[in-house]
């Protein structure tokens, strides 16, 4: 058959043919995903919220996360709070407490690492773990180990996670979405053909709407339809990534679990939604500069520098304008890009227009090794800015992220406060010695007297 001709699709799940694998778990990979993580953390820390419809995102005016009780009422992420309140007058709306969510995330990953050192943090509320070869150590099968991970997280943190167990990361992620919340779906190799026959293309990790639409023009509808094609056909239509996904879905691992934290980036972006839209030019610019400061802090933390800069302004109606610039030289010093950032801002800003968010994206990122100076560059000035950045990082390490900031930060306090500026409860209950920027990294206390 011509490799460019797709195999006919449409086979029902009951007649998908014989398994193409005769082994259950040549590799055992799990994907664990916190269920409605932000709201679940709020409910774990405040038991009075359990069983009630709650959402986070009060500071943004749109829902960042909805509890399962809220989802049952049709309330989803991204819905404006006004509309959500109309649907559910008893809805509990909370400001997002990302610091606490991060601390709970840290504890969740620490629990998983008790069972295996091969743990990859995919996001704040989900990750992968490789359990291959650990059955003898834990005296349990892979499903049993996965259940013990679920039980430990529930007992110690009061959170539920859904887990998918299979041969590759793509299959494990596909499986973890099936039984939510607190579900566990295991897909051994001998059952892959049946499992993939029931999964539509839209659910495959790495397939966006355009890829799905392309495959559907060839009559493909399910993951099984896709893996029935030849590898040459998959690569010709979707390139190298398509071939990798084809292999992953057939149970051949192309994406190993990587326990080391990410230290290489194609881009670094930082954005911030205002507590309420603003038409104040200097406030909006100050927010953009604060984004740049945060992005460059991360850049320096990983020993990197950037050569391109993108500024984004988001209007109240969610329309956005963006403009970019390529820098004369790659840099890790925030001060060095400020003239370019101001020029981009002036191109984008429209007077009397309310803005709701800003974002800075750094690109063309490279390692910050010793560089060859340019003959005509102002080297003393560059070295002064680099030294200033090092000093600011050292002070921030001691006293908090934005304790020392650029002068534009003075305009941040000019923004009028609204109900969206309500602080999370954990920020209002400080222990002796804690302040707004430095608090103990303990999300909750469990003390029995």
N, C-alpha and C positions, 0 to 999 in steps of 0.2 A: 504494500500500500504506500502511496505517496505520503511522506511525512508531513506534507502541508495540508493533508485532508484529515479533518477531525473524525474520530470514531463516533458513530451515532450515539446519542444520549437517550435518556428517558427510561432506563431500566428500573423497574420498581425495586424497593428495598428487599422484597422477598426473593428476588431472582437476580441478585447481583453477582452470582458466580462463586467459584471457589476462592478461598483466601489465597493471597499471593505471598503471605508470610506464614511460616509454620512455627515461629518462636513467639513467646509472649512478651518478654521484656529484655531484649538484648541491651537496651538502656532503659532506665526508669527515671523519667523527668516529670516533675510536678510543676504546675503553675498555681500559685495561691493568690487569691484576690480578696481583699477586704470588702465585705458587703456594706454598701452605702457608708463608706469608711468615716467621713467627717461627722455625719449625724450619729453613727454608731458610737464614735468616741464620746460625743456629747452625752449620749444616753448611758454609756458606761460610767462616766464621771458624775452624772446626775441621774440616779435611778428614777426620780420622779418623772422624767421625760420618757421612760420606757412605755411603749404601747401608744404613744401619742404621735400625731403627724407633726414632724419638725423639719425645718430646712435651715441651711446655713447660706450666707451671702447677703446679710442685711446691709453690709457696708457697700455693696455693689449695686443694690437695687434689683438684682436678678438672682435666681437660685443657683448656688454653687453645688449643693448636694441635697438630695431629698431622702428622708427615711422611707422604709418600705411601707409604713403606714400612710405616708403622704403620697407615695407612688400609687397606692391602691385607689387613691382619689383622683388620679390622673395628673398629679403634679410632678413635673419632671425638671431636670437641670436645664437652665437657660430660660425658664419661664419668668417673666417679670413678676416682682413680688405683689404688685397691685392685682394682677390677674389671679395669682395663687390665693390671695386672701379672699377674693370674691368666690372662688371655688370652695374654699374651706375657711370660714370665719374663725374656727378654733385653731388655725395653724399657728405653731410656735416658730417664730422667726428669730434666728440667732446670728450674731456677728461671727465671722470665721475666725478661728483661733489656730492659725497655721503653726505656731510654735508648739502648741500642745499636740496637734496632729503629728508633727514631726517626731516628737518625743515618743508617742505611742507607736509610730512606725518603727522607730529605732528598736523599741522593746520587742515588737512583733518579729523583726528580722533576727534579733538575738535569740529568740525562742527557736526559730527554725534552724539556726546554726548549732543548736545543741544536738540536732539529729544528723546534720551533715555540714562539713565546711564548704561544700560547693553550693553557695547561695549567691544569686545575682539579683540585685535590686533594680527592678525595671521602672518603678515609679514609687511614689510615697506609700501607696496602698497595695502594690502587687509585686511579685517576684517569681523567680524560677529557682528550683533546687534539684540537684542531681542525687538520686538515692541509689544509684547503681552499685551493687556489691555490698550493701549495708544490711542485708537481711540477717546475716549471721550475727553481726554486732548487736543488732536490736532484737534478735530472736523473734522476728516477726516478718510477715510478707510485706510487699510494698504498699498494699492497700492498708494494712494495719499500721504501718509507719505513718502514712498520710493521715489516718484517723487520729493518731496520737498527737500529731502536730496540731490538728484542729482542736483537739480537746485541751491541749496545753494553752493555746492562745485564748480559748474561751474561759478557762478556769482562772488564768492569771490577769487577763486584760478585760474580760467581759465583752470581747468582740468575737464575731463569727467571720470565718473565711470560707470561701468556696474553692475547691481544689479539683484540678484536672490532672490525671495521671496517665502518661502514655510514653511513647518511644522518643519523641522529639519535642522541642519547645512549641512548635506550631500546633502539633496535635494536642499537647497539654493545655495550651491556651484555648483552643477550640472546645475542649472538653469541659473546662472550668466554668463556662458560661451556661451550661445546660441546666444545672440544678442549683438555682439560687433562691434564697440565701442558705448558707451552711451546707451546701451540697458537696458530694464527692462523686466524680465520674471517672471510672477507670476504663481505659481502652487498650487491651493487649494487642499484640501484633496480629493474632489470628482473627481478630474481630474488626480489623481496620476497614475492610470492604463494606461491612454492614454499617459501621459508624459513618463513614464518609458518604454513603448513599442517602443519609438522612440530613446532611448538612448543606444548606444552600451556599452558593458562591459568596453571598454577601457576608457570611460569617467568617470567612477565611482571613486570618491575620496577614495583613500586607496587601489585600485586595481592596482598592478603593472603588468608588462608583464608576469611574471611567473604565477600569480593568474589568469589572463585572459586566458592564455594558458591551465591551468588546467580545468577551467570551460568550455572552448570550447571543451575539450575532452568528456564532458558529453552532448554535443549538445546545450549548452547555448550560446546565442548570444547577448541578450539585458538585460538591468536592470530588465525588467519585467520577463524575463525567470528566473532570479536569485531569485526574491522575490516570485515567484510561488512555489519554493521548500519549504519543511517543515523547520522549525527552526532547527530540529535535523539534517537534511541533511546539512544545511549551517554550523552548528557548527562542524559536523564530518569532513567536507572537509576543512574548513578554520579556525577552532578554535574559540576562544572567540571573536577576532576582526571581523571575518567573520559574527558571529551571531549579533554583534553590528551593523555592516553595514547593514545587512538584516533588522533589526528593524528600523534603521534610514530611509532606503529607503521605508519602509512601513508607515512612518509618525510617528513613536514612538521615541521620542528624547532620545538618549543615551549619547549625548555629549552636555551638557548645555553650554550656552554662559558664559564664565568666564571673568568678567571685570577686575579682579586683574591681574597685570603683572606677568609673569612667574618668579618664584623664585626657582623652583626645576628643576634640569637638570640631565639627564642621562649622558651626555657628554657636554663639552664646547670646541669648536674648533675655531681657528683663523688662517687664511691663507692670503697670499699676493702674487699677481703676480707681477713680476718685470717689470719695464718699458721696459727693453730689456733683453734678456737672458744673463747670466753671467757664466764665468768659474772661477771666482775669489773665492777661497776657503773661505777666511775670510769674504767676502761680503755675500756669501750664508749662512754661519753660523750666521753672524750678523742678517740676515733676519729671520732665524729660532728662534734666541733668542728674537727678537722683537715680533714674534708671541707668544712666551711663556709669555713675559711680558704682552701683551694685554690679553691673556687668563687668567692669574692669577689676573689681575686687576678686570676682570669680576667676577672671583671666589670669591675674597674678598668682592666685592661690595654686593654680595648676601649672605655673611656669610657662605661660603662653603669651602671645601678643597678636594683635589684629591689624590688618591692613585696610579693611573697608568698614564702613559705618552706614547703618540705615536708621532713619528716624521715622516714627509712625505716630500720627495724631488721630485719635478716634473721636468722632463727633457724638453728640447725644443720641442721634438716630442710628448709631452703630456704623455709619459710613466712615471709611478711613482713607487718609491720604498718607503717602509714604514718599520719601526721597532719600537717595543714597549718595555716598561720596567715597572715592578711593583716596586713601591717605598717601602722602609722599613717601612715608616709610612705615613699616610695621612698628607698633608701639604697645606698651602696657601701661602707659602713664595717662591717667584721666585728663590732666591739665592740657596735654598735648592736642587732644581732639576737640577741645571746647570751641575754638574759632569755627571749625568745620560744622560742629553741632549747631551753633548759633545760626550759621548761614542756612543750614537745612531747615531749622525751625522757622526762620523768616520766610522761606519759600512756601512753607506749608500752612502757616497760621493765617486764619481768616478772622479779622476783628469782629467782635460782637457775636461770634459763633460759640455756642456752648460745647465744651469738650468733656468727655467722660473718662478718657484714658490716654496714656502715652506709652510708647515702647521704644527701646533701643535694641538693635540687633548688630552684633559684631561678626564680621566675616573674614574670609581669607586668613584663617587662624594658623599660626605656626609656632614651633617651639621657640622660647625666648633664649636662644643660645647667644654666644658672643658674636656680634655682627661686625661686618666690615664698614667702617664709617664712610660716609659720602664726603667727597672733597669740599663741597660747598655748604654742608649743613652746619647749623649753629650748635656745635657739640657742647660747649659749656651750658647752654640753655637746656638742651636735652638731658644732660646729666643732672642738672638741678631739679627738673621735673620728675625724673626717675627717683632721685633721692627723696623728694617730697612724698611721693607715693609710698615708698618704703616706710617712712616715718609715720604716715597716716595709718598704714596697715598695722604697724606695731602698737600704736595707741588704741586702735579699734580692737585689737586682740585683747587688750587689757580691760577696756571699759565699754565695749559694745560696738555694734556694727556702724552706726551713724553718729557716734558721740562726737566725732570730728568730721566736719563736712565742708563743702565749698560754700562760698558766701551766698549763693542763690538759695540755699536752704532757709534763709531768713524769710523768704516769701511764702514758704509752706505754711507758716503759722497764720497767714492773712486769710486763709480760706475759712469761711463761716462754718461753724459746727452745726450739725443736724442730728436727727435721731440715728442716722447711719453711722455716726462716729462713736456710737456706744462701744465700749471696750468689752472683750470677752471676760467672763467672770474671773478667770484665773489671773488676769492682769490687775484686777481690783483687790485681790486678796493676797497681799505680799507678806512674806515672812520677814523677820528682822534682818536687815542687811541687803534685802533685794531692792531693786529699783526698776524703772521702766525698761531698761535695756539689759540688765543682768539679773537673772533669776536662777534658782536651782533647777537643774534638768530633771525634775521629777514631776511627771504628769498627774500623779494621784498618790494619796496616802491611804494605806490600809492598816490601821492600828486597832488592835483589840485590847481593851482595858479590863 
